[in-house]
Amino acid sequence: MASGTADGETIQQTRRAVAALCARFPGEYWRRLDRERAYPSAFVEAMTEGGFLGVLIPEAYGGSGQGLTLAANILEEVHAQGCNAAALHAQMYTMGTLLRHGSKAQKEKWLPKIASGEMRLQAFGVTEPTAGTDTTSIRTFAERRGDSYVVNGQKVWTSRAEHSDLMILLARTTPKEKVEGLSVFLVDMKKALGKGLTIKPIRTMLNHATTEIFLNDLEIPADSLIGEEGKGFRYILDGMNAERILIAAECIGDAVWFIKTASAYAKERVVFGRPIGANQGVQFPIARAYAEAEAAKLMVYRAAELFDRGEPCGPEANMAKLLASEASWKAADTCLQTHGGFGFAEEYDVERKFRETRLYQVAPISTNLILSYLGEHVLGMPRSY
Ligand SMILES: Cc1cc2nc3c(=O)[nH]c(=O)nc-3n(C[C@H](O)[C@H](O)[C@H](O)COP(=O)(O)OP(=O)(O)OC[C@H]3O[C@@H](n4cnc5c(N)ncnc54)[C@H](O)[C@@H]3O)c2cc1C
């Protein structure tokens, strides 16, 4: 992706602006949403108005034409401030499929509206109940009929579907079970809803607005196809490095929040007449979590730098996601342990963030699949599955 490279001062200014915005959305805001399983609309609107969601969209289409490094800094800061970017991050990486492979007409039609916030491109329909991680065995089928495609199938874990105007949908266009048989579509969800598209929310251990969607004879215009028919899997793979780097940045933000929160509590909580942080058994795990998060952060920004230079970054993007998701989980566990019983109390936000950060070892790609990628593609060992 062509991108501008933000300098250190721009990055720091942007982070300060994100932090100021996040201060308007404190713990009570997220706790209420979590209790009600509600969508953070006000936060998403504020982030869009602030121009933060359009950083990767080229200036010609109304964005600020920046690179992944700046985008990663934005998402890291959101999480470091105790907020959560899950309601908005998909727009940053799914937009890349449209930007890289969409036609001029598609880009002119949709990108300015996405950049301005008039339309949300937050839904990404890839995973299916029977295929799981094995994306090439998806069954949702799009059949060309004249000027339309007729889509039948089912997706699961399609997050934000109820709050998005548009969805990037991966479907099979040839019956053969081969990688080349998949295609990508940009679906206007508001038009499709009730006319072949049904959305059913899934209640999960975290507030993630995730759903399953059912596609029954859904007719979409033929020009919904992005790029060429049959190349969809490659297009999706192209965007996965960006997705992994951005999610890894969120994990680093979570780790920063957990470490900051744990060390503050360890300094102020007095038991046996002294702060609990004076005990090595409390202090050292926090220090270790800090070291691990700092090391993972180096990999995240190394991957982002390579991505912005247009250089191959598959191993780094995958390692960034692996190390950052494990560092955030270690920090989360340490923070909870540091708080003792209070770690379980809603008002401290620790248990909420703990539930939120656990997701990243499973989605968007699970740890085992990253390890198998490294084992096979980087280290040349036999394919393990
Ligand atoms: C809250 C949430 C939001 C999500 N949002 C989206 C979304 O917006 N869009 C979307 O398309 N998807 C989304 N997903 C789906 C997510 O990407 C998948 O859950 C994830 O890729 C794992 O797939 P699966 O759940 O089918 O697990 P499975 O593929 O069934 O795997 C189950 C377990 O087995 C392990 N495993 C499987 N195969 C192997 C192997 N060969 N070797 C070793 N271990 C293996 C996996 O690592 C995993 O731990 C979301 C998921 C969740 C939970």
The ligand as an ORCA input file, in Angstrom:
! r2SCAN-3c Opt
* xyz 0 1
  C     -15.155    -12.367     19.153
  C     -14.745    -12.861     17.795
  C     -14.788    -11.994     16.715
  C     -14.457    -12.452     15.438
  N     -14.613    -11.597     14.365
  C     -14.495    -12.097     13.102
  C     -14.860    -11.303     11.955
  O     -15.228    -10.128     12.078
  N     -14.811    -11.878     10.744
  C     -14.420    -13.184     10.549
  O     -14.408    -13.627      9.406
  N     -14.045    -13.947     11.612
  C     -14.087    -13.441     12.869
  N     -13.766    -14.228     13.961
  C     -13.375    -15.620     13.736
  C     -11.910    -15.900     14.071
  O     -11.090    -15.406     13.067
  C     -11.816    -17.408     14.278
  O     -12.498    -17.739     15.476
  C     -10.407    -17.868     14.337
  O      -9.777    -17.678     13.104
  C     -10.324    -19.358     14.718
  O     -11.204    -20.110     13.935
  P     -12.243    -21.106     14.635
  O     -12.901    -20.385     15.733
  O     -13.105    -21.721     13.609
  O     -11.329    -22.218     15.268
  P     -10.951    -23.634     14.672
  O     -10.392    -23.490     13.291
  O     -12.097    -24.542     14.879
  O      -9.764    -24.024     15.645
  C     -10.004    -24.386     17.019
  C      -8.676    -24.538     17.725
  O      -7.916    -25.566     17.078
  C      -6.656    -25.086     16.681
  N      -6.293    -25.650     15.381
  C      -7.072    -25.772     14.265
  N      -6.365    -26.333     13.275
  C      -5.119    -26.571     13.757
  C      -3.916    -27.122     13.207
  N      -3.872    -27.542     11.959
  N      -2.836    -27.178     13.993
  C      -2.868    -26.765     15.270
  N      -3.963    -26.242     15.854
  C      -5.069    -26.131     15.100
  C      -6.791    -23.570     16.563
  O      -5.566    -22.934     16.799
  C      -7.815    -23.275     17.650
  O      -7.168    -23.052     18.878
  C     -14.022    -13.778     15.254
  C     -13.940    -14.637     16.358
  C     -14.301    -14.212     17.605
  C     -14.264    -15.179     18.753
*
